[in-house]
Amino acid sequence: MKIALIIMLALAATVVGGALLAGPKLQAALSALKPEPSRTEVRLEILEPRTLVEFVSAPGEVEPRTKVDISALVSARIEDLPLREGDEVRKGDVIVRLDDRDLQAVLESAKARRDGERFRLESERARLGGLLNTLAFARKELQRQQDLYETGDVSRKIFDNAEERVVDLESSVNATHYSLSVIESSLAGSESDITRAKDGLDNTVILAPMDGLITALNMEVGEQVLGTFNNIGSTIMTIADLSRMILKAHVAESDIASLQEGQAAKVHINAYPDVVFSGTVTQIALQRSTSSDGSGIFETEVEIDLQGRRIYSGLAANVDIDIATHEGLVVPSQAIVERMVEDLPDEIRRSELVDQSKRTTSVVYRVVDGKAVCTPVKPGPSDLTHTVILEGLSAGDAVITRPYKVLEKIKDGELVKEEDKDDESLAGDEAEGDGEATPDDGSETASTETGAPAGPDDSTDEPEVEAAVETETER
């Protein structure tokens, strides 16, 4: 019995002694078994000074800078079309021949009328010469009769008859002068008819007014074209110079005051999704127009740098026109969120950047020692994707930029960690939930207001904003 008790006491002493010797290591081991506090995974961006380009976006159509619609000045049937759509032409080339038989007959008829008027004119001139001779003889006869009447050798009646004869002849001469004037005018009209007929004949052969390509052929041989000198008739074809193309952009009237000729632009043509064309604003309309939806627009021409390409006329495109450049700290616009002032901690609410008269304020969440720190900021100009921070942040700050579903609910002091960028499952989730809706084909202009842009709809995950206009460093 004593031996058993001694053995038990020895074992107890051994256990207690071992526990005392292994105490620190055992405590560390037990602590390691405790679960670490959970941390929210976020995407971070380290701030550094950058350049932000503010721009205005507008839709439009690509057109040649110079194009000509070929129409007929006379009504006739198309007799020959030497060239087809897509063919290259040089200035002065024959591009259309019209049937000239009717116009040739008109010319011959005008010449015949002119010749007839010439014969009439000669006839009247000859008659006028006879009348003038007769009038001269009658005047001499009147003088003799007057002398005889004064001596009493002839009666008064004979003298009156001689005088009446002179008056009649003078009236005939005057009438003949008027007749000659009418015939001369008629002859001049005939000459004009001939000139017009010749011009009509000349217009049956249409020459190319410029170098270019035939971009549209609207009629074929045998069709009747209608046209007069006063009314331009049917459009037979269109010739355009595709070496110089412009975009006719429809800029909203709210953005037109920011535009100036010479501003740089980027043109995105739907048919060339992988190419961004450079451009320059060359002309801004002075008169407001109305778009199909009733909104006010100003047509603005942007000349495109084709980069040696030949692009088609009439393509739909969008343009981003650079209107201002800003230097400073730039964050993705989605990183700026609105918070209720009354929900902010007291020390944050007392910040000079928090306007106590407003219900909400703009904040950004920095990461300091693994914790999210709510930081009031003063946003500046922005484009579709990024915003300049005027006050509140410093270069080198780590800012939470996504996911937006985290930014919506994150709290000041919450434990966070940077997400594993190689985690395919996270990438897949963001691809499904973080895709941002962008404007339809650039039909909306970029925001140029100072302030934080509104966040996306709460019912959807935070959009991944894709750059519509690159910053200088991204370029």
C-alpha positions in Angstrom: 0.0 0.0 0.0 2.8 2.4 0.9 4.7 1.4 -2.2 1.6 2.2 -4.4 1.2 5.6 -2.7 4.8 6.4 -3.2 4.6 5.5 -6.9 1.5 7.7 -7.4 3.2 10.7 -5.7 6.3 10.2 -7.9 4.1 10.2 -11.1 2.3 13.3 -10.0 5.5 15.1 -9.2 6.9 14.1 -12.6 3.8 15.5 -14.4 3.8 18.8 -12.4 7.5 19.2 -13.0 7.2 18.6 -16.7 4.3 21.1 -17.0 6.4 23.7 -15.3 9.3 23.1 -17.5 7.2 23.1 -20.8 4.9 25.9 -19.6 5.9 28.7 -22.2 6.0 26.4 -25.1 2.8 24.8 -24.2 1.1 28.1 -23.8 2.4 29.2 -27.3 1.1 25.9 -28.8 -2.3 26.4 -27.3 -2.4 30.0 -28.5 -1.6 28.8 -32.0 -4.6 26.6 -32.0 -6.9 29.7 -31.5 -8.5 30.9 -34.9 -7.2 34.3 -36.3 -9.6 37.1 -36.6 -11.3 37.2 -40.0 -10.1 39.8 -42.5 -12.0 41.2 -45.5 -10.2 40.8 -48.8 -9.9 44.0 -50.8 -8.1 45.3 -53.8 -5.6 48.1 -53.0 -4.0 50.8 -55.0 -1.0 52.9 -53.9 -1.5 56.5 -54.8 1.0 58.5 -56.8 0.8 61.8 -58.8 -0.7 61.2 -62.2 -2.3 63.0 -65.1 -6.0 62.9 -65.7 -7.4 63.9 -69.0 -11.0 65.3 -68.9 -12.9 64.7 -72.1 -16.3 65.0 -73.8 -17.7 62.0 -75.6 -20.1 62.1 -78.6 -21.4 59.7 -81.2 -21.2 60.4 -85.0 -20.7 59.1 -88.5 -17.5 58.8 -90.5 -17.6 60.7 -93.8 -15.1 61.9 -96.4 -14.0 65.5 -96.0 -14.7 66.1 -99.7 -17.5 64.3 -101.6 -19.6 65.3 -104.6 -23.0 64.1 -105.7 -23.1 63.9 -109.5 -26.4 65.0 -111.0 -27.7 65.8 -114.4 -28.4 69.4 -115.5 -30.6 68.1 -118.4 -33.3 65.5 -118.7 -32.1 62.6 -120.9 -31.5 58.9 -120.9 -28.2 57.5 -119.7 -26.3 56.2 -122.7 -23.0 55.1 -121.1 -21.4 54.7 -117.6 -17.7 54.0 -118.3 -16.9 53.5 -114.6 -18.4 51.4 -111.8 -18.7 51.8 -108.0 -15.3 51.5 -106.4 -13.4 52.7 -109.4 -10.8 55.4 -109.1 -11.3 58.6 -111.1 -9.2 61.6 -112.0 -10.5 65.1 -112.5 -11.7 65.5 -116.0 -12.4 61.9 -116.7 -15.7 61.1 -118.5 -18.0 59.5 -116.0 -21.5 59.7 -117.6 -22.8 60.1 -121.2 -26.4 61.0 -121.8 -28.4 60.6 -125.0 -28.1 63.9 -126.9 -30.4 63.4 -129.9 -33.3 65.4 -128.5 -30.9 68.2 -127.5 -29.2 68.1 -130.9 -32.7 68.6 -132.6 -33.3 71.5 -130.2 -30.1 73.1 -131.3 -30.9 72.7 -135.0 -34.3 74.3 -134.4 -32.8 77.2 -132.6 -30.3 77.8 -135.4 -33.2 77.7 -138.0 -35.1 80.3 -136.0 -32.0 82.5 -135.8 -31.5 82.3 -139.5 -35.2 83.2 -140.2 -34.9 86.2 -137.9 -31.8 87.3 -139.8 -33.7 87.2 -143.1 -36.5 89.2 -141.6 -34.1 91.7 -140.3 -32.5 92.2 -143.7 -35.9 92.5 -145.4 -37.0 95.2 -143.0 -33.8 97.1 -143.4 -34.3 97.0 -147.2 -37.9 98.2 -146.8 -36.8 101.0 -144.5 -34.3 102.1 -147.2 -37.1 102.4 -149.8 -39.3 104.3 -147.3 -36.5 106.8 -146.6 -36.0 107.4 -150.3 -39.7 107.9 -150.9 -39.9 110.2 -147.9 -37.1 112.4 -149.2 -38.8 112.7 -152.6 -42.2 113.5 -150.9 -40.6 116.3 -148.9 -39.1 117.8 -152.1 -42.5 117.6 -153.7 -44.1 119.2 -150.7 -41.7 122.1 -151.0 -42.5 122.6 -154.7 -46.3 122.5 -154.0 -45.9 125.0 -151.2 -44.0 127.4 -153.5 -46.7 127.1 -156.2 -49.5 127.5 -153.7 -47.9 130.7 -152.4 -47.8 132.1 -156.0 -51.4 131.0 -156.6 -50.5 128.4 -159.3 -52.0 125.4 -157.5 -55.0 124.9 -155.3 -55.0 124.4 -151.5 -56.1 120.8 -152.0 -53.0 119.9 -154.0 -50.8 121.4 -151.3 -52.6 119.6 -148.5 -52.3 116.2 -150.4 -48.5 116.7 -150.7 -48.3 117.5 -147.0 -50.4 114.5 -145.9 -48.1 112.3 -148.1 -45.0 113.3 -146.1 -46.7 112.7 -142.8 -47.8 109.2 -143.9 -44.3 108.3 -145.0 -42.7 109.6 -141.8 -45.1 107.4 -139.8 -44.2 104.3 -141.9 -40.5 105.0 -141.3 -41.0 105.2 -137.6 -43.0 102.0 -137.6 -40.3 100.3 -139.6 -37.7 101.4 -137.0 -39.8 99.8 -134.2 -40.2 96.6 -136.3 -36.4 96.4 -136.8 -35.9 96.7 -133.0 -38.4 93.8 -132.4 -36.6 91.6 -135.0 -33.2 92.4 -133.5 -34.4 91.4 -130.1 -35.9 88.2 -131.5 -32.6 87.5 -133.2 -30.8 88.0 -129.9 -33.2 85.6 -128.3 -32.5 83.0 -131.0 -28.8 83.4 -130.3 -29.5 82.7 -126.6 -31.5 79.7 -127.5 -28.6 78.4 -129.5 -26.2 79.0 -126.6 -28.5 77.2 -124.2 -28.9 74.3 -126.6 -25.1 74.0 -126.9 -24.8 74.1 -123.1 -27.4 71.4 -122.9 -25.4 69.3 -125.4 -22.2 69.9 -123.4 -24.0 68.7 -120.2 -24.8 65.3 -121.8 -21.1 64.5 -121.2 -20.4 64.7 -117.5 -16.8 65.0 -116.3 -15.3 64.1 -112.9 -14.9 67.4 -110.9 -12.2 65.9 -108.6 -9.9 63.0 -107.9 -11.4 60.2 -105.8 -13.4 57.0 -105.8 -16.9 56.3 -106.9 -18.5 55.4 -103.6 -22.1 55.1 -104.8 -23.7 54.4 -108.2 -27.4 55.0 -108.0 -28.5 54.6 -111.7 -27.8 52.4 -114.6 -27.5 52.7 -118.4 -31.0 53.2 -120.0 -32.5 54.9 -117.0 -34.0 58.4 -117.5 -32.5 61.2 -115.4 -34.4 64.4 -114.7 -32.7 67.7 -114.4 -32.9 71.4 -115.4 -30.7 74.4 -115.0 -32.8 75.6 -112.1 -33.5 72.3 -110.4 -30.7 69.8 -109.8 -32.1 66.4 -110.9 -31.4 62.8 -110.1 -28.2 61.9 -108.3 -26.4 59.5 -110.6 -23.3 58.7 -108.5 -21.2 60.0 -105.6 -17.5 60.7 -105.8 -15.5 61.0 -102.6 -11.9 61.5 -101.5 -11.3 58.7 -99.0 -7.8 59.8 -98.2 -9.1 62.4 -95.8 -12.0 61.4 -93.5 -13.8 63.3 -90.8 -16.2 62.3 -88.0 -19.3 64.4 -87.8 -19.9 64.2 -84.1 -23.2 65.2 -82.4 -22.0 67.0 -79.3 -24.6 67.7 -76.6 -25.3 71.4 -76.1 -24.4 71.1 -72.4 -20.8 70.2 -73.5 -20.3 72.5 -76.4 -18.9 75.4 -74.4 -15.8 73.2 -73.5 -14.9 72.6 -77.1 -12.4 74.5 -79.2 -10.9 74.0 -82.7 -7.6 72.2 -82.5 -8.4 70.0 -79.5 -7.0 66.5 -79.6 -9.4 63.6 -79.8 -9.6 59.8 -79.9 -12.0 58.2 -82.4 -13.4 54.7 -81.8 -14.9 53.3 -85.0 -17.3 50.4 -84.4 -16.0 48.5 -87.4 -12.4 48.7 -86.1 -12.8 47.7 -82.4 -9.1 47.1 -81.9 -7.9 50.4 -83.3 -8.1 53.8 -81.7 -7.6 56.6 -84.3 -6.2 60.0 -83.4 -8.1 63.1 -84.4 -8.3 66.9 -84.2 -11.3 69.1 -83.9 -11.4 71.2 -87.1 -14.9 72.8 -87.1 -17.7 73.4 -84.6 -21.2 74.4 -85.8 -22.4 77.8 -84.7 -26.1 76.8 -85.0 -27.8 74.4 -82.7 -29.4 71.4 -84.3 -32.0 68.9 -83.0 -31.2 65.2 -82.9 -33.7 62.4 -83.6 -34.7 62.2 -80.0 -35.3 65.9 -79.7 -32.2 66.8 -77.7 -30.1 69.8 -78.7 -26.8 69.0 -80.4 -24.0 70.9 -82.2 -22.4 69.1 -85.2 -18.6 69.0 -84.7 -16.1 67.9 -87.3 -13.1 65.9 -86.2 -10.4 65.1 -88.8 -9.2 61.5 -88.4 -5.6 60.3 -88.7 -6.2 57.2 -90.9 -2.8 55.7 -90.1 -2.5 54.7 -93.7 -5.8 52.8 -93.7 -8.7 53.2 -96.1 -11.9 53.2 -94.1 -15.5 53.2 -95.4 -17.8 56.1 -95.5 -20.9 56.2 -93.3 -19.4 54.1 -90.4 -20.8 54.7 -86.9 -18.2 55.9 -84.4 -17.7 57.6 -81.1 -15.2 60.3 -80.2 -13.5 61.4 -77.0 -12.4 65.0 -77.2 -9.8 66.1 -74.6 -10.9 69.3 -73.0 -8.7 69.6 -69.9 -5.6 68.1 -68.3 -5.3 67.8 -64.5 -2.2 66.8 -62.4 -2.6 65.3 -58.9 -3.5 62.2 -57.0 -6.0 60.2 -59.0 -8.2 57.3 -57.7 -10.7 55.1 -59.4 -14.1 56.9 -59.1 -15.6 53.8 -57.6 -13.2 54.1 -54.6 -15.1 57.3 -53.5 -18.2 56.4 -51.6 -20.9 58.5 -49.9 -21.4 58.1 -46.1 -24.1 59.6 -43.9 -22.4 62.3 -41.7 -24.3 61.2 -38.6 -22.9 57.6 -39.0 -19.3 58.7 -39.0 -17.1 58.4 -35.9 -16.8 61.6 -33.9 -13.1 62.2 -34.8 -13.8 61.8 -38.5 -16.9 63.9 -38.4 -14.9 66.8 -37.0 -12.7 66.9 -40.1 -12.6 70.1 -42.1 -13.5 68.2 -45.2 -16.9 67.1 -43.7 -19.6 69.6 -44.5 -21.9 69.5 -41.4 -24.7 71.2 -43.4 -25.0 68.2 -45.7 -26.4 64.8 -44.9 -23.7 62.9 -46.8 -20.0 63.3 -47.4 -17.4 61.7 -49.8 -14.9 59.4 -48.2 -12.2 57.0 -49.2 -11.0 54.0 -47.2 -7.2 53.8 -46.7 -5.5 50.8 -45.2 -3.3 51.4 -42.2 -1.8 48.5 -40.2 -4.2 46.1 -41.7 -7.3 48.2 -40.9 -9.6 50.2 -43.1 -9.5 53.9 -42.1 -12.4 56.1 -43.2 -10.9 59.3 -44.7 -13.0 62.3 -45.8 -11.8 63.7 -49.2 -12.5 66.6 -51.5 -13.0 65.2 -55.0 -12.0 67.2 -58.1 -12.6 66.8 -61.8 -13.2 63.3 -63.2 -13.6 61.4 -66.3 -15.7 58.2 -66.7 -13.4 56.1 -64.6 -11.1 58.2 -62.4 -11.3 61.2 -60.1 -8.7 63.7 -58.9 -8.5 64.1 -55.1 -7.9 67.7 -54.2 -7.6 67.2 -50.4 -7.6 64.4 -47.9 -5.0 61.9 -49.3 -1.3 61.9 -49.7 1.1 60.2 -52.2 1.9 56.6 -51.0 -1.5 56.0 -49.3 -2.9 52.6 -49.9 -6.6 53.0 -51.0 -9.3 50.4 -51.2 -10.6 50.4 -54.8 -12.8 47.3 -55.0 -14.9 45.2 -54.8 -17.7 47.7 -54.6 -19.9 45.3 -52.6 -17.3 45.5 -49.9 -16.9 49.3 -50.1 -20.7 49.6 -49.7 -20.6 48.0 -46.2 -17.0 48.4 -44.9 -16.6 50.2 -41.6 -13.9 52.3 -40.1 -11.4 50.1 -38.3 -12.5 46.9 -40.0 -9.7 44.3 -40.5 -8.7 43.9 -44.1 -6.1 42.2 -46.3 -5.1 42.5 -49.9 -6.8 39.9 -52.0 -4.7 37.3 -53.7 -4.5 38.4 -57.3 -3.7 34.9 -58.5 -6.8 33.5 -56.9 -8.8 32.2 -59.8 -12.0 31.8 -57.9 -11.9 35.5 -56.9 -11.2 36.5 -60.4 -14.1 34.5 -61.6 -16.4 36.1 -59.0 -15.4 39.6 -60.0 -15.8 38.8 -63.6 -19.4 37.9 -62.9 -20.3 40.6 -60.4 -17.9 43.5 -60.9 -18.6 44.3 -64.6 -19.6 47.9 -65.0 -22.2 49.1 -67.4 -20.6 51.6 -69.8 -22.4 54.2 -71.9 -24.0 52.9 -75.1 -21.5 53.4 -77.9 -20.3 56.6 -76.3 -23.6 58.3 -76.7 -23.2 59.9 -73.3 -20.6 62.5 -72.6 -18.0 62.1 -69.8 -18.7 63.8 -66.5 -16.9 67.0 -66.2 -18.4 68.1 -62.8 -16.3 68.5 -59.7 -17.4 66.0 -57.1 -17.6 62.3 -56.4 -19.6 60.3 -59.0 -22.6 58.5 -57.8 -22.0 54.8 -57.0 -23.7 52.0 -58.9 -27.1 50.6 -58.1 -27.1 48.9 -54.7 -28.8 45.8 -56.1 -25.7 44.9 -58.2 -22.1 44.1 -57.4 -19.7 47.0 -57.9 -18.8 47.5 -61.5 -15.2 47.1 -62.6 -14.8 50.4 -64.4 -12.9 50.0 -67.6 -11.0 53.0 -68.7 -13.0 54.9 -71.4 -10.2 57.6 -71.5 -6.7 56.6 -70.5 -4.7 58.7 -68.1 -1.3 60.0 -69.2 0.5 57.2 -67.3 -1.8 54.5 -68.8 -1.0 55.8 -72.2 
